[in-house]
Amino acid sequence: MSTIVREFREQDFDQVLIISDSVFAKKTGSFSLVPSLLDNRMLRKYVVSNENGRVIGYGLLWEQRKSPYLILKVETLFHPEYEVAEMIFDQLIKDIQIIGPYAIQARTFHDQTRLLQFYKKYGFLENHRLMHEYLPLIDADLAPMAVTENKLNAKGIIITTLAGEIVSDANSFSKLQALNHSTWGDYPSEPLLPPSSPNDQMLTHKDNIPEAYFIARMGQLYIGHSHLMKMPSDPINLIQGLTATLKEFRGEGVATALKMKGIEYAKNNGYQGIYTSSRDTNAPMQAVNRKLGWRQNYIEVRLEKKLKSD
């Protein structure tokens, strides 16, 4: 059976999307590069077709980060009945050698064993695994929440919302920014690059819900925050956004209380569940999630290959 690798054509889109959706459509929280095929950051795009012209696989190169640390992201998928991964990779490797990036990255899933084997064959190393989890709210137990909150209140810590703080405190957003900047270094960073500077993108995200943006406060000091976000493509579920606590207040149950408030909000407002994700190296947050009822949905494997020295 003959197959060929050729450049992507616009009429291939529907067939490529079917292949992409066969994996990504079932995985809320992860996304394919396929919807961005016509974006100018898509540097290379190929398909593999059989003798009937049917698209049976694709390979993409995306500009993940710009120079001076040019990092490309590779995405490739193929129909399970065909062994075409090497054909796609061989073409992509030629392009990568011409472009000359600092590094290349790839993402796949723990159950895509053949693809994992190919990435590792071509020298990709596993960076980390992102544990995607789901909390069905019908199973959520809110009974311990009052006890947890009372313990915090006894220490002078209260849980409030961004919606309430905006009304009562003219400096609320600047204080939230200060908290975000103070805890920024605790979020996992890309080991291929220097640590990134704090940014407030998630604080003002269009899908944030001010009434579901919870802030732990001691006096006038913001010591922790956690927020839920709407999912326009899935209006019956929410997604857990950032959760962080100042170092000196960790171990007090602040993160647990903040997330419990989010669960209460979602349940009281008729949502069915909450999605979240954390790195496999973040044991403390995984422990909080397990305690509150989140269960594993799927595992995303993130790989990388450094091509240039610093």
N, C-alpha and C positions, 0 to 999 in steps of 0.2 A: 504494500500500500504506500503510494508516494505522498509525501508531504513537502511543503515549501514554507520558508520563512520570508515574509515580505512586509513592506511598510503598511501601517494601518491606513485604511480608507474610511471616509465618513459612513459609507454604507455598511461597514463592518460593525458599527456601534452596537446595534441590537444584539448581535451574536456575542460580542465581547461582554456586554452587560449581563447576559444570561450566565456566562461562565463566572463572572465576578459575583453575581447575586447567589449563585449556588453555594458560596462560602460566606460572603459578607452579610447577606440579607438576614441571616439567622443570628447575627452577632451584634447586638446593640452595644454601642460604645467604641466599636472599631469601624473604620471606613476604608473603602477602596479608593484608589486613584482614578478609577475609570470615569467617574462623573467629571473629572478635570482634564479629560483627554485633549480638549481644544485650548486649554490654558497655555500661556507662553512659557510657563515653568516646566512644561512637559517637553523634555529635550529629545527623547527618542520613544517611538511607539511602533511595535511590531505585532503581527499576528502570525500564527501558523495555520495553514489551511490544507485540507486534504484534496484528493484528485477531483472531488465534486464541488470544490470551492467552499466547503463548510469550514468555518473558523473553529479550531479545536484547542487553541491556546493563545495566550498573548504575553508580551513582555514590555514593561514600561520603565523609563528612566526619568525621574522627577528631580528637579532642583530643590533639595530639602533646605539647604542653607547656602548663602552666597559666599563669595570670596571675602577675606583671604583664606577662610576655611571652607572651601567648596565641598559640600557633602551631598551626594546623590542618594536617592532612595530608589530601590529596585522593587518592582512588583511583577510577579509572574504567576500565572495560573494556567492549568490545562485540563482538558477533559480527562477523567480518570481512565478511560479506555485506551488512551494513547500515551506512548512514551516519547514525548517531544520536549521535555525540559532541557535536555542538553542542547538541542537545536537553538532554543531561545537563549540560553545562557551563553553559548558560543558567540552569538551575534551581539549580545549586550556587552560581553567582555571586550570585544573589539572596540565598541563605542567608548567604553569606560577608559580604555587605554589611550584613545585619541583625546578625550576631554580632560583627562588627568586630574581627577578630584583628589582632595585630601583624604576622603574616606567614602565608603558606601555603606548604606544601611538597608536592612530588609526586615519585614515583619511577616510572620505567618502564625499558624496555630498548632497547638501541641498534637492535634489529631491529623495534621497534614504531614505524615511521616516521610513520604517520598520527597516532598519539597524541602523539608528540614535536612534530609540527607544530601540533597543537591547543594543547598546553600553551604553546608559544612564541607562538602567536597571541594567547593570553589574558595575555601579559605575563610568563610564567615565564622565568627565566634559569637557565642551567645552572650549578650550583655545582661539581660534580665528577662524575667517573665512577668507579664502584667496579669494579675488575677482579677477577672471580671466576675462580679457577683450580683445577685438579685435578692431583694427582700420582698416576699409577698406579704402585703399588709394584713391580709386576713389572719396570718399567723403571728403578727407582731403583738408582744405582750407589753403593755404600757404600765402595768401595776407597779414595777419598781421605780418608776420615774419620780414619784413624789418623794420617796425616801432619798434618792440620789440628789434631787434638787434641794431638799431640806438640809442635807449635809453641807452642801455648798453655801446655802444661805447662812448657816451657822458660822461659816468662816468669812462672811461678808461678801460672798460672790453671788451675783444675781445673773439670770439669763434674760436678755431682752432681745428686741429685734431691730434691724436696721430701719424699718418703717417707723418704729417708735422713737428711735434715737434721732432720726432726721428732724422730727418735730420738736423734740425736747432739748436738743443740743446742737447749736450752730456749728460746732467744731467736730461733729460726729464723723464726717467723711475723712477729714485729715487725721483723726485718731485711728480710724480703720486703716488708712494708708500706713500709718506708723506701725501698727500691729503687723500688717502684711509684710512690710519691709524688715521688721525685726525677726520674723519667722521664715523669711524667704530662703535662707540658707539651709533650712531643714527639709525643703522639698528636694527630691532627687534631681540631679542635673545630668547632662550628657557628659560622660567621662572623656569623650573625644575632644571636648572644647573647654576653654576656660569657663569658670562659673559665670552664669548670666547675671546681669544687674536686675534688681527688683523691678517689676512692672505691675500696674494696677488693672490690667486687662480684664481679669476675672471679676474684679470688684464692680465693674460697670457693664458686665455682659448683658446683652439684650434679653437673654432668657432667665436672668435672675428674678427672684420673687422677693421683694423687700420684706414682706410679712413672714417669709420662710428663710430669711437671712438672720441667723441667730448669733448674738454676741454675748460673751461672758464678760462681765464687768465687775471690778472691785473698786468701789468708790467711783471715781471718774476715769480710771484706767481700764482700757480694753485689754483683756488678757487672753482671749480666745475667740475664734469665730468658726462658723460652719454654715454652709448654705445649700439650698436645693435649687435646681434649675428645671424649667419647663423643657419638654421635648416636643417641638412642633410636629415632628413626624409620628409621635406616639403620645397623644394627649391624655391617656389614662395612666401613664407612668411618669415618674420624675427621675432625675439623675442627681446624685450627690456630688456637689462641687467641692471646693476647698474645705479642709478642716485643719486647724492649726492652733496650738497653745504656746504661750511664752514658756521658755524652759523652766523658769523658777516656779511655775504652777502646774507642772506635769506630775502625774501620779495622784492627783487630787480628784479625778473623775470628771474633769471639765469636758474633755472631748466626748466622753460617754453621754454626759448630760446634754451637750449641744446636739448630738446626733439623735438622742431620744426626743428632743423637742421637734426635730425635723420629721421623725416618724409620726409623732402626734399630729403635727400639722397635716401631713399627707393623708393620714387615716381619717382625720376629721373633715377633710375636704374632698373625700370620695375617690381618691386615687387608689389604684390597685397595687402598685409596688414602686420600689426605688432601686435603680441601678447604681452600682459604685464600682470602683476599681482601685487597686493598690499594687505596688510592686511586691514580688515575692520576698524581697529583702526588708520590707517594712513590717516586721513582726508585731510591733505594738498596735498599729492600726488594724492589722488583720485580726488581732485578738479582740479589739473593740467590736469590729464588724461581726465576728462569730458570736460574741456574747449577745449582740442585739438581734441576731437572727438572719444575717445575710448568709447566703449559701452560694457555692461556686457555680457559675454559669458556663464559663469557658476560660481557656488560658491562651493569651497571646504571647508569642515568643518573639523577642526583639534581638536581632543580630546585627553585627557590624564587621567591617573589614577596613583597617587603616592602611592606606596606600602610600602615604608620605610621612617622613619624620618631621618633627617640629623645627 
